[in-house]
Amino acid sequence: MKRLQLDWVWWIVARGNPLKTGHGDFGERFWSAMAVADHPRMRVTDIESRLGLTYTYRTLSAITHIAPDADFVWLMGADNMVNFHMWSEWQEIARMMPIAIVARPGVGPGARNSPFARRFAHSRIPEAEATILPGLAPPAWVYLTAPLDPISSTAIRQMKAAS
């Protein structure tokens, strides 16, 4: 939030990812997000599930209609950047709102050479200028490096299930 100077973060727990299997029970993932979202300006929401949506493009379209005056930034893990070009309407997503891509464990430099990164290379801003991203017209994106926790959300769910 600080690096992008965001007022709020809406953590949208996805119903599921059509490109992944074994993404865990929705309710379990929702409550896990609630347990981790320990910030007064972070809101975990099941809006995608409540609206019966599956694809990110439709979810982002819905929230921009719900809050038309908000300057949204979509936060995406770098692990998704590798296959983002396989997502439904991925180029429209990039043209809908600015995107902040957050480094994830195990994601090497290949993510920065993904079809998305190549297609929208002209729209990338330097990490040092991340604070201007919310005010930019899309397409605009930044790659944010971060201290990396090697434990994935899948591994956390598996450890919890085993205990």
Residue, then its C-alpha position, 0 to 999 in steps of 0.5 A: m500500500k505504501r509503495l503505491q500510496l493506495d488508500w485501500v486494498w480490496w483483496i478479491v478472493a477468486r472463486g477459482n482459476p480456470l487455468k489451475t487445479g487444486h486451488g482449495d476450498f473457497g471458504e477456506r481461502f476466504w477465511s485464510a485471507m481474512a486472517v492474513a489481512d491485518h491492516p485497517r485499510m485492507r478489505v477482503t471481499d467475496i464479490e466475485s463469488r457473490l456476483g457469480l463471476t469467474y474471469t478477472y476481466r468481468t470482475l474488474s469491470a464489475i468493481t469499476h461500475i460499482a465505484p466509478d470514481a475510484d482510481f483502481v490498481w490491480l495487484m497481481g503476483a509475478d507468478n501469474m505474469v508468466n501465463f497472463h497471456m492465456w487469461s481471458e481478455w488479458q489485453e483488455i485487463a491491461r487497458m482497463m486499469p494500471i497493474a502492479i506486479v509483485a515479485r513472488p518466490g520461485v519466479g525468475p526473470g522469465a516473468r519479466n520477458s513474458p508475452f504481457a511484458r513484451r506486449f506492454a513494455h512501452s507502458r512499464i514505469p520504473e519501480a522508483e516511480a511506483t507512487i505515480l501508478p494510481g494516477l496513470a491512464p492504462p495501460a500502465w504497469v510496474y514490477l515491484t520487488a519485495p522480500l520473498d516468503p518461500i511458502s506459497s499459499t498452496a503450501i500454507r493450505q496443505m500444512k493447515a490441512a495436515s495439522 
